[in-house]
Each structure stands twice: as C-alpha cells, then as structure tokens.
Amino acid sequence: MRINEYQSLEEFTSQYTGEWSPSDGHWFGLEFRYEAHDYRLHTGIMHENDPERDSEGREILFGLYAMNLHASEGEQFVRLASFASMDELLCFTGIGSRPFREVIMDDSTQILGQD
C-alpha cells in the first residue's frame, strides 16, 4: 500500500525552490519517515556550524538531517550532508544506499510535516 503523498518527482522538486510561500506550495523544510527512521530536509543553514559553502565555493542550498527524537541532550537533528543544488541532493546515496530521488518517491516514505 502506498502511503507516500508525492505522485511525481517534479511535485517534490517544485516545492523546494529556496522561496518560502506556502500559499504557492513552496516550503523550506520537510520531515519524513523512511524505513522507520525520521529525517529532515532543510533549505539553507539549520545550525550555525553547518557549512555555508561547498568545497567549490558554491552556496549551500539544502541540508539533509537525521532526526534524533530520543535525544535528551545534544543535537535533535544530525546533519548527514549539505548540497549546493537539487541535482546533488537527488543523487545522494546516504540513506539506505539508495539515491535520494528513490527514497523520497518510495511508496513507504511518509511525509510527517512541511514548514
């Protein structure tokens, strides 16, 4: 049974453009569950120690974080990687050794919230 709300990859990518405008369907953050683990995609910098630029000097546009829901102290969001483009994010294989484009479209991926 499919629980994922996204019907196409284009639907996902059109929502994360770097502009926050909920009435237009544009968001800064997405929390989702994949294989019993929770994650957060965040536009821009989330923590002050997150990199602002990549090794080539390009501005970081997206950060991907594992959520630590049981953290009594310390980081609730642990950065997995940062990306200077949507294409880099979609190719990232750090969740289940699958490209993010497959993870975000997997039938079992559950959208927990957007902000």
QUITAVEN-V522928 format. One record per pair of residues at least 6 apart in sequence whose C-alpha atoms are under 7 Angstrom apart, sorted by the first residue. I is the first residue (numbers start at 1). J is the second residue. D is the distance in whole Angstrom. If there is no record, write none. Layout:
i->(I & I)
j->(J & J)
d->(D & D)
This chain:
i->(2 & 2 & 3 & 3 & 3 & 3 & 4 & 4 & 4 & 4 & 4 & 4 & 5 & 6 & 6 & 9 & 15 & 15 & 15 & 16 & 16 & 16 & 17 & 18 & 18 & 19 & 19 & 20 & 20 & 20 & 21 & 27 & 27 & 28 & 28 & 28 & 29 & 29 & 29 & 29 & 29 & 29 & 30 & 30 & 30 & 30 & 30 & 30 & 31 & 31 & 31 & 31 & 31 & 31 & 31 & 32 & 32 & 32 & 32 & 32 & 32 & 32 & 33 & 33 & 33 & 33 & 33 & 34 & 34 & 34 & 38 & 38 & 39 & 39 & 39 & 40 & 40 & 40 & 40 & 41 & 41 & 41 & 41 & 42 & 42 & 42 & 43 & 43 & 43 & 44 & 44 & 44 & 44 & 45 & 45 & 52 & 52 & 53 & 53 & 54 & 54 & 58 & 59 & 60 & 60 & 60 & 61 & 61 & 61 & 62 & 62 & 62 & 63 & 63 & 63 & 63 & 64 & 64 & 64 & 64 & 65 & 65 & 65 & 65 & 66 & 66 & 66 & 66 & 67 & 67 & 67 & 68 & 68 & 69 & 83 & 89 & 90 & 90 & 90 & 91 & 91 & 91 & 92 & 92 & 93 & 93)
j->(107 & 108 & 107 & 108 & 109 & 110 & 106 & 107 & 108 & 109 & 110 & 111 & 111 & 12 & 105 & 105 & 25 & 26 & 27 & 26 & 27 & 28 & 26 & 28 & 43 & 26 & 27 & 26 & 27 & 28 & 27 & 114 & 115 & 42 & 43 & 115 & 40 & 41 & 42 & 43 & 114 & 115 & 40 & 41 & 42 & 113 & 114 & 115 & 39 & 40 & 41 & 111 & 112 & 113 & 114 & 38 & 39 & 40 & 109 & 110 & 111 & 112 & 39 & 109 & 110 & 111 & 112 & 108 & 109 & 110 & 66 & 67 & 65 & 66 & 67 & 64 & 65 & 66 & 67 & 62 & 63 & 64 & 65 & 62 & 63 & 64 & 61 & 62 & 63 & 60 & 61 & 62 & 63 & 52 & 63 & 59 & 60 & 59 & 60 & 60 & 84 & 84 & 84 & 82 & 83 & 84 & 83 & 84 & 85 & 82 & 83 & 84 & 79 & 81 & 82 & 83 & 79 & 80 & 81 & 82 & 77 & 78 & 79 & 80 & 77 & 78 & 79 & 80 & 76 & 77 & 78 & 76 & 77 & 76 & 89 & 100 & 99 & 100 & 101 & 99 & 100 & 101 & 99 & 100 & 99 & 100)
d->(5 & 6 & 6 & 6 & 7 & 6 & 7 & 5 & 6 & 5 & 5 & 7 & 7 & 7 & 7 & 7 & 6 & 4 & 6 & 6 & 6 & 6 & 7 & 7 & 6 & 6 & 7 & 5 & 5 & 6 & 6 & 7 & 6 & 6 & 5 & 6 & 7 & 6 & 5 & 6 & 5 & 5 & 6 & 5 & 7 & 6 & 5 & 7 & 6 & 4 & 6 & 6 & 5 & 5 & 6 & 6 & 5 & 6 & 7 & 5 & 4 & 5 & 6 & 6 & 5 & 7 & 7 & 7 & 5 & 7 & 6 & 5 & 6 & 5 & 5 & 6 & 5 & 6 & 7 & 7 & 6 & 5 & 6 & 6 & 5 & 6 & 6 & 5 & 6 & 6 & 5 & 5 & 7 & 7 & 7 & 6 & 5 & 4 & 5 & 6 & 7 & 6 & 6 & 6 & 5 & 4 & 6 & 5 & 6 & 6 & 5 & 7 & 7 & 6 & 4 & 6 & 6 & 6 & 6 & 6 & 6 & 5 & 4 & 5 & 6 & 5 & 6 & 7 & 6 & 5 & 6 & 5 & 6 & 6 & 6 & 7 & 6 & 5 & 5 & 5 & 6 & 7 & 5 & 5 & 4 & 6)
